[in-house]
Amino acid sequence: MNLKPISLDQPIARGRTADVYDWEEGHILKLFHNWFSLEDIEYERRIAHAVHASGVKSPMVGDQVQVEGRNGLVYERVEGKSMPEMFQKKPWKLFQYGRMLAKLHAQMHECIFEADVPPQRMKLQRKIQSADALPASMKTSLLKALESLPDGDRVCHGDFHPANVLLSGNHATVIDWIDASRGNPLADVARTSIILLGTISDKQLNPFLRILVGFFHTTYLNEYFRLRPGGRAEYRRWLPIVAGARLNENIPNLESWLVEQAGQAG
């Protein structure tokens, strides 16, 4: 591990698992909180390297470092603002951003994941099994439904939504690959849908915002299936499975809606 002095009271951004700091020219440091295990950090580094090597446009990961007793990873600096930030400044680009999200996702799913990364099916199984809000009978139904769906060998992000896309001019970069896996693209699309549909169903959010997200989701979905035709019926079969797996994340205001969606497996 390398050592370098840095002021910990001046992060670029703060997050649940880590803070982000300026580093050497062209790089940033993602410095993890002490409760985040070294094993998980090493896993993130391996995943980030594998994703970049697959051909997907994503930040290149560098050295593992240690600063004042905290472990971190050096990443290539990616300039830009998140898609939601850009939308707030240019709301008239709603449909353009929806199509852009679909294009990025479709491009990602053209890439074969040849690295040794977790299979998507295994990750979904574990999440469903550990989702406390799911009744035992529903877990059984979801796992049975999962068995009937095909595997895949493509790069799947696992948490692909607008906040994980950085925009700079005409360039877009996808970030936050910790949930990446090798799997079926339609399951990955279903995950994006469940995230966006969950926002639409969240009564705590501004009603107008929920309407806009609805238009955004429809635009994204139509454009994705225009770029990669076929599969809508299978995509719909993935929705309950992905909803059940999302219950593992313990989101109180979405719990009842996710259980309802998971209950549609069959």
Secondary structure, DSSP 4 states (H G I P E B T S, - for coil): -EE----TT--SEE-SSEEEEE-STTEEEEEE-TTS-HHHHHHHHHHHHHHHHHT---PPEEEEEEETTEEEEEEE----EEHHHHHHH-GGGHHHHHHHHHHHHHHHTTSB--SS--BHHHHHHHHHHT-TTS-HHHHHHHHHHHHTS----EEE-SS--GGGEEEETTEEEE---TT-EEE-HHHHHHHHHHHHHHHHH-TTS-HHHHHHHHHHHHHHHHHHHHHS-S-HHHHHHHHHHHHHHHGGG--GGGHHHHHHHHTT--
